[in-house]
């Protein structure tokens, strides 16, 4: 399998950036070829962290403003927590990270979206362009609802089903689980909503790192399996994997 070169992340300088317009339909990155939602290249290349990668996917973080999308991204990418004053993401920001998934180097291009209503049209554009226009990468969603009420999770899930492609990989995250004294959504509420929409659910904390790596790894495994599955390979079951790993970590107890 040939390996390709990653575009340098535009999000490393700041947790918030100005709106980045979606690439034009005929834009290209090097000599990349696009197959079944994955991006591969005819030449060896490196990610911005100095790692080769074999396959690349786009992941969008969506949810209301203040639920911790940027903090989750920074925790996953840099292993750090953004403490201090809250700064809202303006438009769209992104960062890259390469994971080793079952011997395959998977690059996740993770897009951090603004949660405010005034930027919603920008987010909608990225739902559409992710399916064949942004390097033909498959799009997956992590819906993060933090301490918000259940209605917020329902609104985002409904929006994704309206604007995203039908086979999009969706995961519901209940973030800020470390803030027990401010908790507004119970574990069983998140599990019930996830079951209603047929998506996996887990609780996370960007502050202490709980389940952050697991959430992105699970998405990467599912996308890699869909793109590189061989005829005799057992089907990867995302829901079962999440349940097993979350149970093993001893988290998510209300």
N, C-alpha and C positions, 0 to 999 in steps of 0.2 A: 504494500500500500504506500503510495507516495505521500509525502507530507508537505504542508503548505505554510506560507508565511502569514502571521497575524498582523492585522492593522493595529497600530499603536493605539492604546486606549486613550480616549479623549477625556476620561473622567478622573485621572490620577491627580490632577492638580487641585481639585476642589470637589467637595461633596455636592455642590450645586453648580449648574452651568446654564447658559442660555439655550433656547430652543434650537435643536439641530434639525434641519429640514431632511425629510426622507430622501434617499438617493433616487435618481431618475431610473425609469424602468430599464433602460439599456446600459446602465452603468456597470462596470466590471472591476474586479479586483485581480490584477495580475492575469495569470492564465487559468483561473479557476474554472472547473466544470461543475455542474450542479446535477445531483442525482438523488431523487427520492427524499428531498428535504435536507440532504446533507451537502456540504461544500467540500470538494477535494481539489487538489491542485496538481499540475504536471511538474512542479519543481519543489525541492526541499525548502523548508522555511521554518522560521521561529516565531514564537509569540513574543509579546513585549517583555515577558519574564525570562526569556532565553530558552524556552522549552519548545521542542517540535510538537506539532499536533497533526492528527489525521483527519479530523472531522469537526465541524463547527455548527453551533446552533445559537439562535437568538432566544433569550429568555426575558420576558417583561415582568417587572414588579409593578403591580397596580394596587390601589387602595386609597382610602381617604388621607388627607394631609395630616401628618403628625402621628401616624401609626407605626413609624419606624422603618420605612422602606430603605432609606439611605443608610441608616445604621446597620441594617441587616446586610446590605451590600458591602459596606466597609468591613464589617466583621468577617464576612466570607472571603473577601479579596485580600485584606491586609491583616486579619486577626486582631483588629483593634476596635475600641468602642468610642464613638463620637460623643464625648461628654460635654456639658456646657449648654450654651444657648441654642435654641432650636432655630434652624435656618431652612426654610422651605425650598425644595427643588423647583427651579424655574424651567418649565418646558420639559426637556428630556436630557438625561445624562447617561453615560454608559462606561462600563469597565469590563475587562476581559480576564478570564482565569482558565487555565488548562488543568483538567482532571485526568487521572489515569483510571479508566473504567474498564475493568476486565481485560487489561493489556492494550486497550485502545486509548490514545491521547485525544480527549474530547475538549474542545475549546468552547466555553460558554461566553457568549457576548451578552452581557446582562444590562438591560436598559431600565434605568430608574426613572419612573414617570412622576410628574407632578400630580398631586391629588386634588388640587383646587379645581372648582367647577370651570373657572375661566380658561384653564388649559385642557379641558376635556376634548376639544376638537383636535388638538395636537395628538393626544393619546389615541383617538379614533383612527387618525391617519396611519399610525404605526401598526395598529391591528391589521389594517388592510395591506399595507406595503410589506409586511413581514412574510407574506405568502407568495414570494416569487419576485419581489422587486428589491428587497434588501439582501442581496447576494443569495437569493432563493433559499434562505434559511428557514427551517421550521420554527414556528413561534410557540412558546409555552408560557403559561401564566402562573405566577404565584400571587394569589389574592391575600392581602394582609389586612386584618381588621383590628388589630391591637385591642385597645380597651373600648372600642366603639360598640354600638348596639348591633344586634343581629341584622337589622334592616340594611345596614351598610354592606354587610357581606352579601346579602341577597341582591342588592342593587348592582354590585360589581360583577357577580356571577351572571346575572341577566344581561349585562352590557357585553360581557365577553362572548356569550352565546350569540348575541346579535351581530357583533362586528368581526369576530375572529373566525378562522376556518373551522370546519366541523370536527376535524380530528385533532384539534389543539389539546396539548397536555395541560391539565389544570390541577393546581394544588391549593388548598385553603390553609392559610397559616394564622394562628392566633398568637400575635406577638406581644411582647412586654409581659410575659407570664411572671416575670420576677417582681412586678409591681402588684403584689397580692393585696395591699391595702387599697388600691384604686381599681381593683378588678370589677368589670361590668359584664363580662361574658363568661359564663361557666363552661367548663370542658364539655359537658353533655350538650350544651347549646351548639357549640362548634361541630361536634360529631353529628348531631341531628341535621344541621344545615348541609354538611358535606354529604351525608347519606342521601338527602333529598335531591342533590344535584349530581350524585354519582361520582364524587371526587374524593381523593385522600385528604386527611386533615391531620395536622400536628400543631402543638404549641411550641413557640420558640421564644428566645430571649437574645437580642443583640447585645445586651449588657454583659451577660455571663457566657454567651456562646451556645446556649442550650439548643440542640437540634438544627443549628444554622447550616453546618456542613452537610448534615443528613438531608435536609430539604433540597439543596442544590444537587447533591449526589444522586438522589432518587430521580429527579427530573432528568439528569444526564444519562442515567442508566436506561430509562424508558425511551428517550429519544435515540440513543445509540442502538438499542435493540430493534427499534422500528426500522432504522435505516440499514443495518448490517445483518439482520437476521438471516440465518441459513435455513434450508428446508428441514433439517433434522434437529435444529436447536429448540429446546423447550421455550415456551412463551414466558416472557418476563411479566410477572404480575405485580404491578406497581402498588396496588392496595395492600397486598399481602406483605410485600417488602417493607412498606412504611409501618404497618402494624407490628411486624416482627422487630424491626430496629428500634421503634419507639418504646415498645415493651421492654426490650433489652436494656435501654438506657435508664429505665426507671423514672421517666418523667411523666408530665401531663397528669398529675394527680391533683384534683381539686380539693 
